[in-house]
Amino acid sequence: MSQAHSDSAAERFVIVALRVMAGWVFLWAAIRHYGDSAYVGKFLSATKTFHPIYGALAQSSALPLISFVVEYGHLLIGLSLISGLLLRASGPFAILTMLLYWTAHMDFPYIDNPNYLIVDEHLIIAAVIAWLMIRRAGHVCGLDGATAQMAGVQRSPALRWLVGHDHRE
């Protein structure tokens, strides 16, 4: 099976469904907390295991910038995953975000509550996004596949890399 194309309609469906669902997680976070400048500070203040780090961020003068990055980062990652555009660029940020949330929810060895021991949805979503990047999910009913065929993208190594273009296609 090639990296760009799946052999079966079922696998393509799973790739698109996982991509859209992971994208919705980020997009909903952006929508839900849009304009709530206090949300990020409250979230960072409530951390446990890594509270000396996250709590200090909640009290820092950089909090407005952190809030802006979180809010618009969620929005851009969500739109990227749902549309299948620039997954190679947004994927690492999505994974990093999920790993940071995983550590922020930690009350070691539990995550958020005693029902989760080490593993929770943040790690699972990070793994799904990594798999989507490996499978080049933006090429499966996504805009990366269409964008990769554009003449300007074909001529630019950086743009070809961003849309996950493979010379074997």
C-alpha positions in Angstrom: 0.0 0.0 0.0 1.4 3.4 -0.9 1.8 6.2 1.6 -0.6 8.5 -0.3 -3.4 6.2 -1.3 -5.3 3.6 0.6 -6.3 0.3 -0.9 -9.8 0.2 0.3 -12.8 2.5 0.6 -13.1 1.4 4.3 -9.6 2.6 5.1 -10.1 5.9 3.3 -13.3 6.4 5.3 -11.5 5.7 8.6 -8.7 8.1 7.6 -11.2 10.9 6.8 -13.4 10.2 9.8 -10.4 10.3 12.2 -9.0 13.4 10.6 -12.4 15.2 10.9 -13.0 14.0 14.4 -9.5 15.1 15.6 -10.0 18.4 13.8 -13.4 18.9 15.5 -11.7 18.5 18.9 -9.5 21.4 18.2 -12.1 23.5 16.4 -14.7 23.0 19.2 -12.0 24.1 21.7 -11.5 27.3 19.7 -15.2 28.0 19.4 -16.0 27.2 23.0 -13.3 29.4 24.5 -13.3 32.2 21.9 -13.0 35.5 23.6 -12.6 34.1 27.1 -9.3 35.6 27.9 -9.5 34.1 31.5 -9.9 30.5 30.3 -6.2 29.7 29.7 -5.1 31.3 33.0 -7.7 29.2 34.9 -6.6 26.1 33.1 -2.9 26.7 33.8 -3.6 27.5 37.5 -5.5 24.2 38.0 -2.6 21.9 37.0 -1.1 19.5 39.5 2.0 17.5 38.6 3.7 20.2 36.7 2.2 23.1 38.6 5.5 25.0 39.1 5.8 25.4 35.4 2.1 25.8 34.3 1.2 27.9 37.4 4.0 30.3 36.7 2.8 30.7 33.1 -0.7 31.5 34.5 0.8 34.4 36.5 3.2 35.7 33.9 2.9 38.8 31.8 3.0 36.6 28.7 -0.5 35.2 29.5 -2.3 37.3 26.9 0.1 36.1 24.3 -0.3 32.5 25.5 -4.1 32.8 25.4 -3.9 34.2 21.8 -1.7 31.4 20.7 -3.9 28.7 22.3 -7.1 30.2 20.9 -5.9 30.7 17.4 -3.7 27.6 17.4 -6.8 25.5 18.2 -8.6 27.2 15.3 -5.9 26.7 12.7 -5.2 23.1 13.7 -8.9 22.3 13.6 -9.4 23.9 10.2 -6.2 22.2 8.9 -7.3 18.7 10.0 -10.9 19.1 8.9 -10.0 20.4 5.5 -6.9 18.2 5.0 -4.7 21.2 4.2 -1.2 21.5 5.5 -1.4 18.5 7.8 2.4 18.2 7.7 2.6 21.7 9.2 -0.2 21.5 11.7 0.3 17.9 12.8 3.4 18.5 15.0 1.7 21.4 16.7 -1.4 19.3 17.3 0.7 16.5 18.8 2.6 19.0 21.0 -0.6 20.5 22.2 -2.1 17.1 23.1 1.1 16.2 24.9 1.1 19.5 26.9 -2.5 19.0 27.8 -1.7 15.4 28.9 1.0 16.7 31.3 -1.3 19.5 32.5 -4.0 17.1 33.4 -1.6 14.8 35.2 -1.9 14.0 38.9 0.8 11.3 38.5 0.3 8.5 37.8 -3.3 9.4 37.2 -4.6 11.6 34.4 -7.4 13.9 35.5 -9.1 11.2 37.5 -8.4 7.7 38.9 -10.0 6.0 35.9 -7.1 7.0 33.7 -3.7 5.5 34.7 -1.0 7.2 32.5 -3.0 7.0 29.3 -5.9 9.3 28.5 -7.6 10.8 25.4 -4.8 13.3 24.9 -2.2 10.6 24.2 -4.7 8.7 22.0 -5.5 11.8 19.9 -1.7 12.6 19.6 -1.2 9.0 18.3 -4.1 9.3 15.9 -2.6 12.6 14.5 0.8 11.0 14.1 -0.8 8.1 12.2 -2.7 10.6 10.0 0.5 12.3 9.2 2.3 9.1 8.3 -0.7 8.1 6.1 -0.7 11.5 4.5 -4.3 11.9 5.4 -4.6 15.3 3.7 -4.3 13.4 0.4 -7.4 11.3 1.2 -10.4 13.5 0.4 -8.4 16.5 1.6 -7.0 19.7 0.2 -3.3 18.6 0.4 -3.9 16.2 -2.5 -5.4 18.9 -4.7 -2.9 21.5 -3.7 0.0 19.2 -4.4 -1.0 19.2 -8.1 -0.8 23.0 -8.5 2.0 24.2 -10.7 3.4 26.6 -8.1 3.5 23.9 -5.5 5.2 21.5 -7.9 8.0 24.0 -8.5 8.6 24.8 -4.8 10.4 22.1 -2.7 9.1 23.8 0.5 5.5 23.9 -0.6 5.7 20.3 -1.9 7.0 19.3 1.6 4.2 21.2 3.4 1.4 19.5 1.4 3.1 16.1 1.7 3.8 15.7 -2.0 5.6 12.5 -2.9 7.5 12.3 -6.2 6.2 8.7 -6.5 2.7 10.0 -7.2 
